[in-house]
Each structure stands twice: as structure tokens, then as C-alpha cells.
Amino acid sequence: MTEGFLGRWSRLKQRQEEQAEPEQVAVDPEQIDVDAADTDDLAAEQALSDEVTAEVAATELPSEAEVLTDLDMPDLSTIHAGSDMSMFFSSGVSVELRRQALRKFFHQPEFNVRDPLDDYALDYSNPDKLVLKVGDKVRGWAQQQMEDAMQQARDALLQPDSTVTEGVTEVDEHLDSTKVDEADQLGKNESAETK
């Protein structure tokens, strides 16, 4: 049976570890003195950082005797946008009081602002109907066509009779071409139905 990927990887890894023996490095005595001085500086810095860490921990973290409770909390009506809410996260504060304080805090007007880039911030419950918009455009177009036709008719009535007869012949020619188009269309529809 052949070994799997992980078995082969493990075998090769173990072989590399066995072959890698720590080599003895020649050390200069001067290098040892420099390293010793560095370790003394590091030890001093470590001791100083430990003292600073202990001081910070003592000032930031209250001891078990100073754990705040519900009785130590301020009145919820005094909470405003600049209030320090960290005291409500003390282990002695009840979950219900914490929840009420956070609710009061985040219901302030400074936090009650919708993001203008939020897609769901707009009211989509009553959208404009596309049919109405298209209908308005068609009605406007038809109204414009009607007004143009009425204006041409008025102009034709006000001009002498020779131009009126020319206008009538143009309208007759237009009507005749429309009737031919309609007849062709009807013929196509009837032939399509019989198939």
C-alpha cells in the first residue's frame, strides 16, 4: 500500500529534523562581553516595564473591593451623549440595568442618524408606478400632436382658398397611404391565421 500525502510529509519532516544537528559556533570573548552588557540593559528595561505595567493595572482595574453595583450607578435620566458608559460594564451591575442604560445612551439624537449611503434608508413602500409615468408621456405627446393639428387647421382656414385645396389634397394623400398600409396589414394577419 502506498503512503498518503500526510504520511510522506511526516516521514520527510522527521528525516530533516534528525539530520539537522546543532553546529558548534566559535564564540569570541569580546562578543560575550557585548552580549552580557546587552542582557543587563534588557533586564533593566524589563524590570522598568514590569513596574509601569503594575502601576497601570493598579490604576485602571479596580480591586475586588471596588466592584461597582447597581446602587453605585447614576440615575438613567442623567445619561447624555458625552456620558462615560464604562461603569455600567462592571461585573456587579445587573444585565437589565446595563441594557436600560445603553438603550437610553443610544437613543440620544447624536446617535439617531441614518447613514445616507444606506440603500434601505429610503422609503420604498410606495413607489411611483411606471405605467402612470409612461401614460403621462403618451398623453402629453398626443396633446402636442392634437394642438399642432389644430394650429395647422386654423392656419389653413385663415389662408386663401388655393392653399386650402393644397392642404386638403395632402391630407387625402396621407389618408390613402394609411388605408393601403392597413389593408396590407389585414391581409398579412388573415394569412397568418389560416396557417
C-alpha positions as semicolon CSV with decimal commas, in nm:
position;residue;x (nm);y (nm);z (nm)
1;M;0,000;0,000;0,000
2;T;0,129;0,346;-0,086
3;E;0,159;0,606;0,180
4;G;-0,057;0,916;0,160
5;F;0,046;1,276;0,133
6;L;0,049;1,338;0,509
7;G;0,246;1,020;0,581
8;R;0,512;1,112;0,327
9;W;0,528;1,470;0,457
10;S;0,566;1,347;0,816
11;R;0,841;1,100;0,722
12;L;1,038;1,365;0,531
13;K;0,996;1,616;0,812
14;Q;1,130;1,370;1,070
15;R;1,425;1,287;0,848
16;Q;1,514;1,658;0,818
17;E;1,499;1,703;1,195
18;E;1,728;1,404;1,252
19;Q;1,981;1,531;1,000
20;A;1,985;1,884;1,139
21;E;2,232;1,870;1,427
22;P;2,318;2,182;1,617
23;E;2,653;2,311;1,497
24;Q;2,914;2,436;1,740
25;V;2,978;2,804;1,677
26;A;3,306;2,959;1,769
27;V;3,245;3,248;2,005
28;D;3,473;3,546;2,053
29;P;3,536;3,652;2,413
30;E;3,471;4,014;2,309
31;Q;3,130;3,914;2,171
32;I;3,042;3,753;2,506
33;D;3,118;4,080;2,689
34;V;2,898;4,278;2,446
35;D;2,616;4,023;2,482
36;A;2,639;4,039;2,862
37;A;2,610;4,417;2,854
38;D;2,307;4,391;2,624
39;T;2,138;4,140;2,851
40;D;2,197;4,370;3,152
41;D;2,027;4,656;2,961
42;L;1,743;4,427;2,859
43;A;1,694;4,310;3,216
44;A;1,680;4,671;3,340
45;E;1,429;4,764;3,071
46;Q;1,219;4,457;3,153
47;A;1,211;4,545;3,523
48;L;1,109;4,903;3,442
49;S;0,832;4,788;3,207
50;D;0,705;4,544;3,472
51;E;0,682;4,828;3,726
52;V;0,495;5,050;3,477
53;T;0,257;4,767;3,388
54;A;0,183;4,703;3,756
55;E;0,111;5,074;3,817
56;V;-0,120;5,096;3,514
57;A;-0,302;4,780;3,618
58;A;-0,348;4,914;3,969
59;T;-0,493;5,244;3,846
60;E;-0,709;5,104;3,564
61;L;-0,853;4,790;3,715
62;P;-1,048;4,828;4,037
63;S;-0,981;4,572;4,301
64;E;-1,249;4,326;4,406
65;A;-1,344;4,556;4,692
66;E;-1,420;4,840;4,445
67;V;-1,656;4,649;4,210
68;L;-1,946;4,876;4,119
69;T;-2,304;4,759;4,173
70;D;-2,650;4,879;4,070
71;L;-2,660;5,111;4,373
72;D;-2,340;5,289;4,263
73;M;-2,476;5,374;3,916
74;P;-2,605;5,723;3,833
75;D;-2,971;5,787;3,753
76;L;-3,060;5,687;3,397
77;S;-3,219;6,028;3,332
78;T;-2,875;6,192;3,367
79;I;-2,726;5,994;3,077
80;H;-2,637;6,207;2,774
81;A;-2,422;6,163;2,463
82;G;-2,100;6,252;2,646
83;S;-2,160;6,020;2,944
84;D;-1,900;5,763;3,045
85;M;-2,070;5,427;2,999
86;S;-1,777;5,213;3,116
87;M;-1,908;5,196;3,472
88;F;-2,217;5,009;3,352
89;F;-1,992;4,725;3,231
90;S;-1,873;4,641;3,581
91;S;-1,931;4,281;3,685
92;G;-2,155;4,388;3,975
93;V;-2,406;4,574;3,752
94;S;-2,715;4,377;3,654
95;V;-2,776;4,293;3,291
96;E;-3,114;4,469;3,295
97;L;-2,967;4,799;3,422
98;R;-2,685;4,777;3,168
99;R;-2,938;4,721;2,889
100;Q;-3,153;5,015;3,002
101;A;-2,851;5,245;3,026
102;L;-2,728;5,151;2,679
103;R;-3,078;5,194;2,536
104;K;-3,100;5,542;2,691
105;F;-2,749;5,627;2,569
106;F;-2,802;5,521;2,208
107;H;-3,146;5,683;2,181
108;Q;-2,980;6,024;2,207
109;P;-3,019;6,244;1,895
110;E;-2,644;6,233;1,829
111;F;-2,662;5,857;1,770
112;N;-3,001;5,852;1,598
113;V;-2,880;5,943;1,248
114;R;-2,928;5,722;0,945
115;D;-2,638;5,668;0,712
116;P;-2,717;5,849;0,384
117;L;-2,536;5,576;0,188
118;D;-2,760;5,303;0,330
119;D;-2,973;5,155;0,050
120;Y;-3,254;5,074;0,289
121;A;-3,276;5,421;0,444
122;L;-3,518;5,544;0,177
123;D;-3,891;5,472;0,178
124;Y;-3,966;5,220;-0,095
125;S;-4,310;5,127;0,039
126;N;-4,498;5,346;-0,211
127;P;-4,303;5,361;-0,539
128;D;-4,422;5,563;-0,837
129;K;-4,597;5,344;-1,089
130;L;-4,419;5,316;-1,421
131;V;-4,748;5,285;-1,607
132;L;-4,857;5,627;-1,483
133;K;-4,532;5,790;-1,593
134;V;-4,546;5,636;-1,939
135;G;-4,917;5,720;-1,967
136;D;-4,844;6,083;-1,881
137;K;-4,576;6,099;-2,151
138;V;-4,806;5,947;-2,412
139;R;-5,089;6,181;-2,313
140;G;-4,852;6,479;-2,340
141;W;-4,732;6,365;-2,679
142;A;-5,090;6,312;-2,803
143;Q;-5,193;6,653;-2,667
144;Q;-4,900;6,814;-2,850
145;Q;-4,993;6,637;-3,175
146;M;-5,355;6,749;-3,135
147;E;-5,251;7,110;-3,073
148;D;-5,023;7,103;-3,381
149;A;-5,305;6,964;-3,596
150;M;-5,547;7,226;-3,463
151;Q;-5,295;7,501;-3,535
152;Q;-5,249;7,377;-3,893
153;A;-5,627;7,368;-3,938
154;R;-5,659;7,726;-3,809
155;D;-5,380;7,840;-4,037
156;A;-5,544;7,665;-4,332
157;L;-5,877;7,836;-4,263
158;L;-5,717;8,178;-4,243
159;Q;-5,526;8,144;-4,573
160;P;-5,686;8,191;-4,922
161;D;-5,875;7,902;-5,088
162;S;-5,586;7,793;-5,315
163;T;-5,371;7,687;-5,021
164;V;-5,668;7,519;-4,855
165;T;-5,717;7,288;-5,151
166;E;-5,344;7,206;-5,147
167;G;-5,369;7,117;-4,777
168;V;-5,678;6,904;-4,841
169;T;-5,504;6,709;-5,117
170;E;-5,204;6,648;-4,888
171;V;-5,437;6,516;-4,615
172;D;-5,619;6,298;-4,872
173;E;-5,289;6,152;-4,997
174;H;-5,184;6,079;-4,639
175;L;-5,516;5,907;-4,565
176;D;-5,495;5,699;-4,885
177;S;-5,142;5,575;-4,796
178;T;-5,263;5,489;-4,444
179;K;-5,555;5,286;-4,585
180;V;-5,320;5,092;-4,813
181;D;-5,090;5,014;-4,518
182;E;-5,386;4,898;-4,310
183;A;-5,514;4,676;-4,593
184;D;-5,170;4,519;-4,633
185;Q;-5,155;4,457;-4,258
186;L;-5,502;4,299;-4,256
187;G;-5,403;4,068;-4,541
188;K;-5,095;3,953;-4,354
189;N;-5,296;3,886;-4,037
190;E;-5,559;3,681;-4,226
191;S;-5,293;3,470;-4,398
192;A;-5,120;3,409;-4,065
193;E;-5,446;3,292;-3,906
194;T;-5,521;3,042;-4,183
195;K;-5,188;2,868;-4,147
